[in-house]
Amino acid sequence: MVEIILTIMLFILGAYMGSFFTLATYRIPKNEDITHKHSYCPNCNHKLGLLDLVPIFSYLFLKGKCRYCKEPISVRYILFEVLTGIVVMLFGLSLKIDVYNLSLQNIIYFFLALLYIASLFILAGINKEKNIIEKPVLFFGIFISILYMIYSYAFNFENTYAYVIYLFMMIILISLDTITLKRKLKYYDWILILILILYMFLFTGNYITITTLIFTILIVGIMNILNMFCKKKAVKVNKKEKKPIVFYLCVSNIILLIATNFMVNYMLK
């Protein structure tokens, strides 16, 4: 019974996180505040009440329409909330959390991991929607990296020195990114992508990150093959169109993190 309640709580937590992620994905590219500015309808700009902000249920009760202007609300909102709820639920279950024997170490890791997953979700959402990489979100990830290093040092993990090296490499890449902007050189997204990869190395380790890179390369390759077939259609494919590589990286990393946790905590014990 306790396990069922915990599973439901994890799903609810994830659904609320998903609601925030949709807000952040919409507002961050527009440089709008994501913490203090009240939620509003993007169609009529009317401020939303508490009953309008309940994940999943508000959408269902309102039949997918704004309470005030009656304009349809994109179905992606409820799908994103359900998806995030499932991801957080599966992540919590993958850790095999025992509510009767919770340790400070497990609580801190779960909290940091949720922040990590949150940063990847927002990066992926913005990259998919706008095909850009939001540096403020990536820098928030670096802050999480520092917290994770402190956590690792506090519990005497063996790879603490590797974390320091990853963080140092991140700082070098940030400096290179700053130089390219100041000198008005051509802006390369690969610098930010490398920072993201180092972030993944630091938090999820070598095995998961390397597998993430392999999966991403395979996905991009498959997408290129599909685009070749699209050339036969009347609509021409824009060859210069950027692939949402950050989206593929983030999604692959989250899936592999959860899958690895399940394998380690359930199959190998």
N, C-alpha and C positions, 0 to 999 in steps of 0.2 A: 504493500500500500504506500509506504514511504517513497519507494522508487517511482511509483506512478505519479505521485504529487510532485516529486523533484523533476520528472520529465516534463510535466505540464508547465511548471514554473520556468524551466529553461526555454520552452517554446514561447511562452508569453514574453520573457525577457528578450528573446531574439526578435519577436514581432515588433516590440517597441523600438529596438535598435534599428530594425529595418525601416520603420517610420521615420526615424531620425536620419538615416542614410539617404532616403529619398529627398528629404529636405536639404541636407548638406550637398547632395549631388546637384540640386537645382540652384542653390544659392551661392555656393563657393565660386563657380565661374563668373557669377554676376557681382562678386565682391560684396555680397550682402551678409549681414550678421547672422550666425547660425545658432546663437545661444540666447540672446536677449530679445531679438525681434520676434513679435508674436506671429504664430502661424496664420496664413491667410490663403484664400482661394486665388490661384494664379489667373483665373478668368475675370472675376469681379472685384478682387482685392479685399473682399470682406473678411474681417478677422474671424477665425474659427473658434467655436466654443469647445468645452471639454468633451461633449458628446460627439463632436465631429472629429476628435483626435484619437479615438479608441482604435487601435490597429485591427484590421480585418473586419470587425463587427460594424464600425461606422460605415464602411463601404457597402456592406451587405444591407444594413438597415436603411441607408439612403439610396439604395438601388443604383449605386454607381453614379450618382448625380450630386452636385453641390446643393446644400440645403437652401442657399440664398438665391443663386442665379439659375439653378436647375440645369446648368451645363454639365455634360457628361464628364466624369473623371476617368482618366486613363486607367485601364485594367492593370497596367504595369505596377501601379501602387500596391494593390492588394497582392499581386503575384510576388512582388519584392518582399513584402512583409511576411508572407507565408514561407518563401524561400529562406529568408534570414532566420525565421523562427526554427525551421528545420535544421539549418546549419548550426546554430548555437546549441540546439537540443542534441544533435549528433556529436558535436564537439564535447559537450559536458559528459555525455554517456561514454565517449571514447576515452576519457580520462579515468573512467571507473571510479567516480567519486563516491566515497562512503560517508554518508552524513553523520554516522556515529563515530567516525575516527578522522575527522577533518583536522589537518595540521595547518600551521601558519604558512608553511612552505607551499602547500597545495592551493590555499586560498589566494596567496599573492600571485602564484603562477597563473591561476585561472583568471584573475583580474587583468594581469598584463597581457595574457593571451587574447582576451576579449578586446582590449585596446588594439592589439596587433591586427586581429581579424577586422575590426572596425576600420582601421586605416586602409587595409587592402580593399574592403568593400567600397569605400568612398573613392579611392584611386581608380578602381575598376569601373565604377559607375560613371565617373566623369570622363574617363578615357573612352568608354563605349559610346557615350552620348555626344561628347564634344571633340573626341580624338585629340585631347591634350593631356599633359601631365601637370597636375597642380602641385607646384613646389611647396606651398604651405602645408599641404597634407603630408608630403614626403618628409618635410622637416619635422612635422609632428611625429612621424615614424622614427626619426633620429632621436628625438626626446624619449620615446618609448625604449629605444635601444639602450640609452644611458640608464634608464630605470632597470632594464633587464640585466645590464652589467652589474649594477649595484646588488640586485637580487642574487645573481650568480656568485658574486664575491662573498655575500653574506652567508650563503650556504655551501661555500667552498667547492664549487664545481671545478673540474680539472681543466676545462677549456677557457678559463677566464682570460688568459693571455691572448688567445685567438680572437676573443671579442674586442680586446683593445686594438688589435691590428686591424680588424674590420672597421672599427670606428675611425681609426686614423686614416684609413683609405677613403672613407666617406668624406672626411674633412678635406682631403686633397682634391677629391672630385668636385666638392662644393666650391673650392677655390678656383678650379679650372672653369667651372660654370660661370662664376662671377667675372673672371677675366674675359671670357668670350662676350659677355654682355657689355662690359665697360668699353671694350675695344670695338664694339659694334660688329663683331665677326658673325658669320653665319651660325645661327643657334642650332646646336645638335641635341636632339632629345636623348641620344644614346648616353650622354653623361648622367642624366637623371635615371635612365633605365639601369645603368651600372650601380648607381646609389641604391636603387630599389633591390637589385640582386644581392648587394652586400647586406642590406637590411634583412633579407630573407636568410642569407647564410648565418647571420648573427642569431636570429630568433629560432629558425627551424633546423639549423644544422646542415652539414655537407650533403648527406644522403638525400634529404627531401628537396633541397634547393637544386642540386644537380639533376634530379629526376624532374623537377619543375621545368628546368631549362630544356631538357630533352622533350618533354611533352609539348612545350610551347613551340619548339622548332618543328615538331611533327604537325601541330595544328596549323601553323603558318604555311607549311608546305602543302597541306591538304587544301587550305583556303586558296593558295595560288593555283593549284590544279583545277579547283572548281571555277575560279575566275577565267581560266583558259577555255573551259566549256561555255562560259557565259558570253564569250566573244561571238558565238554563233547566233546570239539573239540580236534583236534589232537595236537594243540599247547598248551603247558602247561602254566598255569598262574603262574607267580612268586609271591608267597605270600608275600615276603619281599619287594616288590616294593612299594615305598611310594606313597600315594595318594596326588595329588596336592591340599592340603587343603587350602593353601594361595590363590590359583586361585579361588576356590569355595567361600571363604570368601569375596574376593575383588569384584568378579562379583555380588554376592548376595547383598553386601552392596551398590554398585552403583545403582543397579536396585531398591532396596527398598528406597534409598534416593530420587530418581527421582519420584517413585510412591507416596511416602509420601508427597512430595512437591506438586504434582498435586492434591492429595486429600485435603490437607490443603488450598491451594490457589484457588482451583476451586470448589470443592464439598462442602466444609464446610463454604463457604462464600455466 
